């Protein structure tokens, strides 16, 4: 299915499990640690500078944000793993995530974002295991690839493939930078292939 990325609008944010609407269209969701680049990636896919709000501070996305893109929803999920949040906020986040994934949504693909400069965290690996157990197709996106030189890039790519091998065989891993048009196009093709 071809998608007209120009037909993209921010639809709504939901902060609690009870607020989540029923699923009415196929969904592509974006998951990852706080400050890993989910909003930047969504902006790059949509060819917009700021449809998804980008912040330099971790922990800014605390809601599930829905963007209607032609005939599909992009769901920007709250970042996890940020230590400076109260326990009550972590509980709310956990309940919201659980409700999102368990509410019978038509999730065609989860893009699991991991900062390429660092090893996958325990949070990243448990999120991958959760998605696998839930039967949701996953593509791992290694963000901030442009921050590495060639040697570091090759070393981190090989290390990531080893680290993530434990999380499930056959994972598609895409190094990504918002500056790299070919990487943006590759992710668009993955989106279109699952629709």
C-alpha positions in Angstrom: 0.0 0.0 0.0 1.4 3.4 -1.0 1.1 6.1 1.6 0.8 9.8 1.0 3.1 11.1 3.7 1.9 14.6 2.9 -1.5 13.7 4.4 -0.2 13.6 8.0 -1.9 15.3 10.9 -1.4 15.1 14.6 -4.7 13.7 15.9 -4.6 13.3 19.7 -2.6 12.5 22.8 -3.7 10.0 25.5 -2.3 10.0 29.0 -4.1 7.1 30.6 -5.2 3.6 29.7 -8.9 4.6 30.1 -8.5 7.4 27.5 -7.2 5.1 24.7 -9.7 5.0 21.8 -10.5 1.7 20.1 -8.3 0.8 17.1 -9.9 1.9 13.8 -7.0 1.8 11.4 -3.7 -0.2 11.0 -1.0 1.2 13.3 2.7 1.6 13.3 4.2 2.3 16.7 7.5 3.8 17.8 9.0 2.6 21.0 12.3 3.3 22.8 14.1 4.9 25.7 13.6 8.5 26.6 15.5 10.8 24.2 16.3 8.1 21.7 14.9 10.1 18.8 11.3 8.8 18.2 9.9 12.2 17.5 12.8 13.1 15.2 12.3 9.8 13.3 8.6 10.4 12.9 9.3 13.9 11.6 11.8 12.5 9.1 9.3 9.8 7.8 6.6 12.5 7.4 9.0 15.0 5.7 8.1 17.6 8.4 10.3 19.6 10.7 8.0 19.6 13.8 4.8 17.6 13.5 6.1 15.6 16.4 7.6 17.7 19.2 11.3 17.2 19.7 13.0 17.9 23.0 16.6 17.8 24.1 15.4 16.8 27.6 14.6 13.1 28.2 11.1 12.1 29.5 9.1 14.7 27.5 6.8 12.3 25.7 4.6 11.1 28.5 1.5 10.3 26.4 0.7 8.0 23.4 0.6 10.5 20.5 -1.4 9.5 17.5 -0.7 10.9 14.0 -3.0 10.0 11.2 -0.9 9.4 8.0 -3.2 8.8 5.0 -4.9 5.5 6.0 -2.7 4.5 8.9 -1.9 5.7 12.4 1.6 6.3 13.7 1.7 6.0 17.5 4.6 7.7 19.3 4.9 5.9 22.6 6.3 7.4 25.8 10.0 6.9 26.3 11.0 4.5 29.0 14.1 4.1 31.3 14.3 7.8 32.4 15.4 7.6 36.1 14.2 11.1 37.2 10.5 10.3 37.2 8.4 9.6 40.3 7.4 6.0 40.9 3.7 7.0 40.3 4.6 8.3 36.8 6.5 5.0 36.1 3.4 3.1 37.2 1.1 5.2 35.0 3.5 4.7 32.0 3.5 1.0 32.6 -0.3 0.8 32.8 -0.6 2.9 29.6 1.8 0.7 27.7 0.1 -2.5 28.8 -3.3 -1.1 27.8 -1.9 0.0 24.4 -0.5 -3.3 23.5 -3.2 -5.5 25.0 -6.2 -3.6 23.6 -6.5 -5.6 20.4 -5.1 -2.9 18.2 -4.1 -3.6 14.6 -0.4 -3.0 15.1 1.3 -3.9 11.9 4.9 -3.0 13.0 6.7 -1.8 16.0 9.8 0.3 15.4 12.0 -0.3 18.4 14.5 2.5 18.6 18.0 2.0 20.2 20.7 4.7 20.3 23.4 3.2 18.1 26.2 4.8 20.2 25.3 2.6 23.2 24.6 -1.0 24.0 21.0 -2.1 24.2 19.7 -1.6 27.8 17.9 -4.2 29.9 14.7 -2.1 29.1 15.4 -2.3 25.4 15.8 -6.1 25.6 12.7 -6.6 27.7 10.7 -4.4 25.3 11.9 -6.6 22.4 11.0 -9.8 24.3 7.5 -8.3 25.2 6.8 -7.4 21.5 8.0 -10.9 20.3 5.8 -12.6 22.9 2.8 -10.4 21.9 3.4 -11.5 18.2 4.0 -8.0 17.0 6.5 -7.6 14.1 9.5 -5.6 15.1 12.1 -3.6 13.2 15.1 -2.3 15.3 16.1 1.2 14.4 19.6 2.2 15.5 19.3 5.9 15.9 22.0 8.7 15.9 24.1 6.7 13.4 25.6 10.0 12.1 27.2 10.6 15.5 29.7 7.8 14.9 32.8 7.7 12.7 33.2 4.8 10.2 35.2 2.6 12.6 32.8 3.2 15.5 29.8 2.6 13.2 31.0 -0.8 12.0 32.0 -1.8 15.5 28.6 -0.8 17.0 26.6 -2.4 14.2 28.4 -5.7 14.7 28.0 -5.4 18.5 24.3 -4.5 18.2 23.7 -7.6 15.9 25.2 -9.8 18.6 23.4 -8.1 21.6 20.0 -8.3 19.8 20.5 -11.8 18.5 19.4 -13.0 22.0 16.2 -11.0 21.6 15.0 -13.0 18.6 16.4 -14.3 15.4 15.6 -12.7 12.1 15.3 -9.1 13.4 15.6 -6.5 10.8 18.1 -3.9 12.0 18.3 -0.5 10.3 21.0 2.1 11.2 19.3 5.5 11.0 20.0 9.1 10.9 17.5 11.9 10.1 20.2 13.2 7.7 20.2 10.0 5.7 17.5 10.0 3.0 18.2 6.4 2.1 17.5 5.3 5.7 14.3 7.3 5.7 13.3 5.6 2.5 14.1 2.2 3.8 11.8 2.7 6.8 9.0 4.0 4.6 9.3 0.8 2.4 9.1 -1.3 5.6 5.9 0.6 6.6 4.3 0.1 3.2 5.3 -3.6 3.0 3.4 -4.4 6.3 0.3 -2.5 5.1 
